[in-house]
Amino acid sequence: MARRRQNDAGGRRPTARPIGGRDSVPRSGRGGDVRRRPQSRSRDRRGDEEEERGPLEIALVGDLTDNEADLTDKLLGVPPGGECTIWFDSPGGNPYCAMALATLMRLRGVRATGIVGGECSSAALWPFATCVRRLVTPFSVFLFHPMKWQSEEHIGITEAAEWSRHFVELEGEMDRMLCDLFGSSHDLIARWIKTHRYVSGKEMVEAGLAEMIALEPLPEFVPPAAG
């Protein structure tokens, strides 16, 4: 179920970068006991500033496939069990990318708040459904549709037949996964997918899949008054 504006990104793979700096170096104190070097004040101040800024904010904008490595890297920057806010405006992308991002969020216990500022369609629905809190506006748009296969490669009949078999199986598994993530009736989601349905933010709220917010500052993003 992936509406793509471009071809798949070939062999791109997300890369992980080391987190943090070098380990503390033990040093000997009086009497031969081992003491750890205290952390610098600058690191403490940096941690305090991060807490004041609140949860990490991630922009899931544009084609998922083109941005998979960057999105994966940013999600890995959220501590296991930590919180983040994901801003959505995406037409979708590769279904494998959608599954990878949703799986990463679930296995690491990421407690994400998803906010759809524009479009959240096709493969982008899976990461959005994985969010523990889903916020929409009256102008948010969602497209549910059957999975589409697009390839410019020249392949043989045997390979094409195998891909068709896998394609049908993959589509069924992903549709069930989407219903489970949303915690919604399979009949409703299946009906939207079958009819290539554009769903409004209001309809998502009526179906119990999201919360409606107005276009005004959210308390979570307004800094507390000084004093």
Residue pairs with C-beta under 8 A, 6 or more apart in sequence:
1 92
1 95
1 122
1 123
1 125
1 144
1 145
1 146
1 147
1 148
1 171
1 174
1 175
1 178
1 193
2 92
2 93
2 94
2 95
2 98
2 122
2 123
2 147
2 148
3 91
3 92
3 121
3 122
3 123
3 143
3 145
3 148
4 63
4 65
4 91
4 92
4 93
4 94
4 122
4 148
4 150
5 63
5 91
6 63
6 65
6 66
7 150
7 151
7 152
8 65
8 94
9 65
9 66
9 68
9 94
12 65
12 68
12 69
13 69
14 68
14 69
14 72
14 73
14 100
15 69
15 73
16 72
16 73
16 76
17 73
19 76
19 77
24 36
24 37
24 39
25 37
26 34
26 35
26 36
26 37
27 34
27 35
27 36
27 37
28 34
28 35
29 35
54 220
54 221
55 82
55 83
55 84
55 85
55 113
56 74
56 77
56 78
56 82
56 83
56 84
56 85
57 84
57 85
57 86
57 87
58 71
58 74
58 75
58 84
58 85
58 86
58 87
59 86
59 87
59 89
60 67
60 71
60 86
60 87
60 88
60 89
60 90
60 124
60 127
61 67
61 87
61 88
61 89
61 90
62 89
62 90
62 91
63 90
63 91
63 92
63 93
64 71
64 90
64 92
64 93
64 94
64 97
64 98
64 101
64 123
64 124
64 127
65 93
65 94
65 97
66 93
68 93
68 94
68 97
68 100
68 101
71 101
72 100
72 101
72 104
75 84
75 101
75 104
75 105
75 108
75 110
76 104
76 108
78 84
78 108
78 110
78 112
80 108
80 109
80 110
81 108
81 109
81 110
81 111
82 110
82 111
83 110
83 111
83 112
83 113
84 110
84 111
84 112
84 113
85 112
85 113
85 114
85 115
85 220
86 112
86 113
86 114
86 115
86 127
86 128
86 131
87 115
87 117
88 114
88 115
88 116
88 117
88 118
88 119
88 120
88 124
88 127
88 128
89 116
89 117
89 118
89 119
89 120
90 119
90 120
90 121
90 124
91 119
91 121
91 122
91 124
91 143
92 98
92 121
92 122
92 123
92 124
92 125
92 143
93 122
93 123
93 124
94 123
95 123
95 147
95 170
95 174
97 123
98 123
98 124
98 125
98 126
98 127
98 174
99 126
99 174
99 177
101 126
101 127
101 130
102 126
102 127
102 129
102 130
102 177
102 181
104 110
105 112
105 127
105 130
105 131
106 130
111 132
112 130
112 131
112 132
112 133
113 131
113 132
113 133
113 134
113 135
113 220
114 120
114 127
114 128
114 131
114 133
114 134
114 135
115 135
115 136
115 213
116 128
116 134
116 135
116 136
116 137
116 140
116 141
116 142
116 201
116 210
117 137
117 140
118 139
118 140
118 141
119 140
119 141
119 142
119 143
120 128
120 140
120 141
120 142
121 141
121 142
121 143
121 144
122 143
122 145
125 142
125 144
125 178
126 174
126 177
126 178
126 181
128 134
129 178
129 181
129 182
129 209
130 181
133 211
134 204
134 209
134 210
134 211
135 210
135 211
135 212
135 213
136 201
136 204
136 205
136 210
136 211
136 212
136 213
137 201
137 212
137 213
137 214
137 215
138 200
138 201
138 202
138 212
139 201
140 200
140 201
140 204
141 198
141 199
141 200
141 201
142 198
142 199
142 200
142 201
142 204
143 196
143 197
143 198
143 199
144 189
144 192
144 193
144 196
144 197
144 199
145 193
145 196
145 197
146 171
146 193
146 194
146 196
147 167
147 170
147 171
147 174
149 163
149 164
149 167
155 163
175 186
175 189
175 190
175 193
176 186
178 189
179 185
179 186
179 189
179 190
182 189
182 209
184 207
184 208
184 209
188 207
191 197
192 199
201 210
201 212
202 212
204 210
205 211
205 212
